[in-house]
Amino acid sequence: MVLEGCRLALENGTIVYGESFGAKCVYPVSGEVVFNTSMTGYQEALTDPSYAGQILIMTAPEIGNYGVNEDDTESSMPQVAGFVVRELSRIVSNYRSDNTLENWLSTHGVPGISGVDTRALVRILRESGAQRGIVCTDQNRTDTELVNIAQQSPSMAGQDLASAASCEEEGCWTENLGEWASYNVENQITWKIVAIDCGAKSNIYRHLTSVGCEIISLPNTTSAEAILQHNPDGLFISNGPGDPAAVQSTVNLLKELAGTLPTFGICLGHQMLALALGATTWKLKFGHRGANQPVRDLETGKVEITSQNHGFCVDEGSLEDAGCIVTHRHLNDGTVAGFRHRDLPIMGVQFHPEASPGPHDSAYLFHRFVEMMQNNAVNG
């Protein structure tokens, strides 16, 4: 097999040379270059809609060794703009695998670059912050030209990517965690919830179904009236890509619905809930992405190892001014990792309690959402 050259160009002038795999990209593919510290779970990360518009670097040195399969996906296809790895495994060894990573990415039109020093790249991103970047296999383009294209590509700040990642029409979800459940699966559907889909991971819906929820997913452009017509017991706002402050229509929707239903938001949903209540958000230097992020539950004192994927954060001072209490804190940098409203049945977490990939330390939050609905039903 003849290996084709590929380059990754960053807006700060860095040029990385490697080998192309997956789809060829004669025309430059742009995205914000970010890194994920998970040792496994590359397929779940690649199919997470929160990675839309981003070129993902995996810090684990060998990727692709267990192939891909149809079961371990968080959406119907890869969502990343591009993929960067140190070494692409030449061998696939897993009884569940039904394809190679390279063939799968090629089929879905996602370019990859291998044979690069991902540790050096991550160091650049940690020191300089997340960078706009370009992946390209066209050897006729100069390095300077690629850097200029990266510099002219859109910044993640100000981009509404959630509306493009949202579902196009109303849907229902019935699949639960099955044999992968970390707790007893409810056999009876008890609670009807409307999920505002901003790019939801499938495993979130599996967890909600497993704690007894009937899920009606709606586009993030839906109206408050359309939501209330379903007469739901609760409201869920999903994860998703992009800048939460740019998804103004959804923030306005949440303002209108605040306090009418027990409400739970994850990641982007957490951020938009905070914005709807009057708080503000800001962009992290290089974000939190991985399956080993420590968080403290301030109300119990317990430390959880969590899965995270976000580049924006809720401002703590503005959150307290909005009548909210910080419930979880990220232990690496002290940023807000969760909140609840002082008076209204509203809560959100910045991390991913559904994991996939990652530990299940935080799965209790789905039960906490059910408790909110139970209390609301009792208190009328």
C-alpha positions in Angstrom: 0.0 0.0 0.0 1.3 3.4 -1.0 1.0 5.9 1.8 -0.2 9.4 0.9 1.2 12.5 2.6 -1.1 14.7 4.7 -0.6 17.9 6.6 -2.2 19.6 9.6 -1.8 23.4 9.7 -2.6 25.5 12.7 -3.5 29.1 12.8 -0.4 29.9 14.8 1.8 28.7 11.9 2.5 25.2 13.1 2.7 22.6 10.3 2.5 18.9 11.1 3.4 16.3 8.4 2.0 12.8 8.5 0.3 10.1 6.5 -3.3 10.2 5.2 -5.9 7.7 6.2 -9.7 7.6 6.0 -11.0 10.0 3.4 -8.7 12.0 1.1 -9.1 15.8 1.4 -7.7 17.5 -1.6 -9.8 20.5 -0.6 -8.7 21.7 2.9 -11.0 20.6 5.7 -11.2 23.1 8.6 -12.1 22.9 12.3 -11.1 23.8 15.8 -8.3 21.4 16.8 -8.9 19.9 20.2 -7.6 16.8 22.1 -9.2 13.9 24.1 -7.3 12.2 26.9 -9.3 8.9 26.9 -7.3 5.7 26.5 -10.2 4.0 24.8 -13.6 4.9 23.3 -12.4 6.5 20.0 -15.5 5.4 18.2 -17.9 6.9 20.8 -15.9 10.1 20.7 -15.9 10.3 16.9 -19.7 9.9 16.7 -20.4 12.3 19.5 -22.3 15.3 17.9 -20.6 17.6 20.3 -17.4 17.2 18.2 -19.0 18.7 15.1 -16.8 21.3 13.5 -13.7 20.0 15.3 -10.5 18.2 14.4 -9.9 15.7 17.1 -6.6 14.5 18.5 -6.4 11.4 20.6 -3.6 11.4 23.2 -3.5 7.6 23.4 -0.5 6.5 21.2 -2.3 3.7 19.3 -5.8 4.0 17.8 -7.9 1.6 15.8 -6.7 -1.6 17.4 -10.2 -2.9 18.2 -11.8 -1.6 15.0 -15.4 -0.2 15.0 -18.9 -1.7 15.3 -22.5 -0.6 14.9 -23.3 -0.9 18.6 -20.8 1.6 20.0 -21.9 4.7 18.2 -23.4 7.8 19.7 -25.0 8.9 16.5 -25.5 7.5 13.0 -22.1 8.6 11.7 -18.8 10.3 12.6 -19.3 13.9 13.5 -15.7 15.2 13.6 -14.2 17.3 10.8 -10.9 15.4 11.0 -9.0 12.9 13.1 -5.4 13.0 14.3 -3.5 10.0 15.8 0.0 9.0 16.7 -0.2 5.5 15.2 -3.0 3.8 13.3 -3.1 0.2 14.2 -2.5 -2.2 11.3 -4.2 -5.0 13.2 -7.9 -5.1 14.3 -8.5 -7.6 17.2 -12.0 -7.6 18.8 -14.8 -10.1 18.4 -17.4 -7.3 18.2 -15.6 -5.4 15.4 -17.3 -5.4 12.0 -15.0 -2.8 10.2 -11.7 -1.1 10.4 -11.4 2.5 11.6 -9.8 3.5 8.3 -12.5 2.0 6.1 -15.2 3.4 8.3 -13.9 7.0 8.2 -13.3 6.7 4.4 -16.9 5.6 3.9 -18.2 8.6 5.8 -15.8 11.1 4.2 -13.8 12.0 7.3 -10.0 12.6 6.8 -7.4 11.4 9.2 -3.7 12.0 9.7 -1.4 9.5 11.4 2.3 9.3 12.2 2.5 12.6 14.0 3.7 13.5 17.5 0.4 14.0 19.2 2.1 14.7 22.6 3.9 17.8 21.0 0.6 18.9 19.4 -1.3 18.6 22.7 1.5 20.7 24.4 1.0 23.4 21.8 -2.8 23.4 22.4 -2.3 23.5 26.2 0.1 26.4 26.0 -1.6 28.4 23.2 -5.2 27.3 23.5 -7.4 25.5 21.0 -6.4 26.4 17.5 -8.3 26.7 14.2 -6.7 24.1 11.9 -6.7 22.6 8.4 -6.2 19.0 7.3 -5.2 18.6 3.6 -3.7 16.0 1.3 -3.1 18.3 -1.7 0.7 18.5 -2.0 0.4 21.4 -4.5 -0.7 23.8 -1.7 2.0 25.6 0.2 2.4 25.5 4.0 1.8 29.3 4.1 -1.4 28.9 2.1 -2.8 26.3 4.5 -2.0 28.5 7.5 -3.7 31.4 5.9 -6.8 29.2 5.3 -6.8 28.2 8.9 -6.6 31.8 10.0 -9.5 32.8 7.9 -11.7 29.9 9.0 -14.6 30.6 11.5 -13.9 30.6 15.2 -15.9 28.3 17.4 -17.0 31.3 19.5 -20.2 32.7 18.0 -21.1 29.6 16.0 -24.5 28.0 16.3 -23.7 24.4 15.5 -26.4 22.9 17.7 -29.2 23.8 15.3 -27.5 21.8 12.5 -26.9 18.9 14.9 -30.5 18.8 16.1 -33.1 16.3 14.9 -35.2 17.4 12.0 -38.6 16.2 13.3 -40.2 14.7 16.4 -39.0 11.2 17.4 -39.3 8.6 20.1 -36.6 6.6 21.8 -37.2 3.1 23.2 -33.8 1.5 23.6 -32.4 1.1 27.1 -29.0 0.1 28.4 -29.7 -3.6 28.2 -26.7 -5.8 29.3 -24.5 -2.7 29.8 -26.6 -1.2 32.6 -24.7 -0.2 35.7 -28.0 -0.3 37.7 -31.3 -2.2 37.6 -33.2 -1.2 34.5 -36.8 -0.1 35.1 -39.3 -2.4 33.4 -42.1 0.0 33.4 -42.2 3.4 31.7 -43.4 5.9 34.3 -42.3 9.4 33.3 -42.9 11.2 30.0 -40.1 13.7 29.1 -39.6 16.0 26.2 -35.9 16.1 25.1 -34.8 19.2 23.3 -32.2 17.6 20.9 -29.2 19.8 20.2 -27.1 16.9 19.1 -27.9 14.3 21.8 -25.7 11.3 22.4 -27.6 8.0 22.1 -26.3 6.8 25.5 -28.1 9.7 27.3 -31.4 8.5 25.9 -30.6 4.9 26.8 -30.0 6.0 30.5 -33.2 7.9 30.6 -35.2 5.0 29.2 -33.5 2.7 31.7 -34.7 4.8 34.7 -38.3 4.6 33.4 -38.6 7.5 31.0 -40.6 7.7 27.8 -38.6 10.1 25.5 -40.1 12.4 22.9 -37.2 14.2 21.1 -37.9 17.5 19.5 -35.8 19.9 17.4 -34.2 22.7 19.3 -36.3 25.2 17.2 -39.5 23.9 18.6 -41.9 26.2 20.5 -42.9 26.1 24.2 -46.5 25.5 23.1 -45.5 22.4 21.1 -43.6 21.0 24.1 -46.4 21.6 26.6 -48.9 20.0 24.3 -47.2 16.7 25.0 -48.1 17.2 28.7 -44.7 16.0 29.8 -43.5 15.2 33.4 -40.1 16.7 32.7 -37.9 18.5 30.2 -34.4 17.5 29.2 -31.9 19.6 27.2 -29.1 17.6 25.5 -25.5 18.1 24.8 -24.4 19.5 21.4 -21.6 21.4 19.6 -20.7 25.1 19.3 -21.1 28.2 21.4 -24.2 28.1 23.7 -24.7 31.9 23.6 -25.1 31.6 19.8 -28.1 29.3 20.1 -30.4 32.2 21.1 -33.7 30.7 20.0 -33.2 27.7 22.3 -32.1 30.0 25.2 -35.2 32.1 24.7 -37.3 28.9 24.7 -35.8 27.8 28.0 -36.5 31.3 29.5 -40.1 30.9 28.6 -40.3 27.4 30.1 -38.2 28.1 33.3 -40.0 26.7 36.3 -42.9 25.1 34.5 -41.4 21.6 34.4 -38.6 19.7 36.2 -35.7 20.3 33.9 -32.3 18.7 33.5 -29.5 19.8 31.1 -26.2 18.1 30.2 -23.2 19.9 28.7 -24.5 22.4 26.2 -27.9 21.9 27.8 -26.4 22.9 31.1 -24.9 26.0 29.6 -28.0 27.1 27.8 -30.1 26.6 31.0 -27.7 28.8 32.8 -27.9 31.5 30.1 -31.7 31.3 30.2 -31.7 32.0 33.9 -29.5 35.0 33.5 -25.9 33.7 33.9 -23.1 34.0 31.3 -20.7 31.6 29.6 -17.1 31.9 28.5 -14.7 29.9 26.3 -12.1 27.7 28.0 -8.5 27.9 26.9 -8.4 24.3 25.6 -11.5 22.8 27.1 -12.2 19.5 28.9 -12.3 16.4 26.8 -11.7 12.9 28.1 -13.0 10.1 30.3 -10.8 10.9 33.4 -11.9 14.3 34.6 -12.3 14.6 38.4 -15.4 16.4 39.7 -16.5 17.0 43.3 -20.2 16.8 44.3 -20.3 19.7 46.7 -23.5 18.6 48.3 -22.2 15.1 49.2 -18.4 15.7 49.2 -17.9 12.7 46.9 -15.4 12.9 44.1 -16.5 11.4 40.7 -14.3 10.6 37.7 -16.3 11.8 34.8 -16.5 11.9 31.0 -16.4 15.4 29.6 -16.4 17.1 26.2 -16.8 20.9 26.1 -15.0 24.1 25.2 -17.2 26.6 27.0 -18.0 27.1 30.7 -20.6 28.8 32.9 -19.4 31.8 34.9 -19.8 31.1 38.6 -20.4 34.7 39.8 -23.2 35.3 37.2 -24.7 31.9 38.1 -25.0 32.8 41.8 -26.6 36.2 40.8 -29.1 34.2 38.7 -30.4 32.5 41.9 -28.5 29.2 41.4 -26.2 27.1 43.6 -23.1 25.4 42.3 -23.4 21.7 43.0 -20.4 20.3 41.2 -16.9 21.6 40.7 -14.1 20.5 38.3 -11.1 19.7 40.5 -8.4 20.4 37.8 -9.2 24.0 37.4 -12.1 24.8 39.8 -14.6 25.6 37.1 -18.4 25.1 37.5 -19.3 21.5 36.7 -23.0 21.5 37.8 -25.7 23.7 39.3 -29.3 23.8 40.5 -31.7 26.6 41.0 -32.4 27.7 44.6 -36.2 27.6 44.1 -37.1 26.0 40.8 -36.8 22.3 39.8 -33.9 23.0 37.4 -30.5 21.3 37.4 -27.6 20.9 35.0 -24.2 19.3 34.8 -21.3 20.2 32.5 -20.0 16.6 32.3 -21.5 13.5 30.8 -23.1 11.2 33.4 -24.0 8.7 30.6 -20.2 8.3 29.9 -19.7 6.3 26.7 -16.8 6.3 26.9 -15.9 6.7 30.5 -16.8 5.6 34.1 -20.3 5.4 35.5 -19.7 7.3 38.7 -22.3 10.0 37.8 -25.1 7.8 36.5 -27.0 8.6 39.7 -28.0 12.0 38.2 -30.6 10.3 36.0 -32.2 9.0 39.2 -32.0 12.5 40.6 -33.9 13.8 37.6 -36.6 11.2 38.3 -36.7 12.3 41.9 -37.3 15.8 40.7 -40.3 14.6 38.7 -41.6 12.6 41.6 -41.5 15.5 44.0 -43.2 17.8 41.4 -46.0 15.2 41.0 -46.5 14.9 44.7 -46.4 18.7 45.3 -48.6 19.5 42.4 
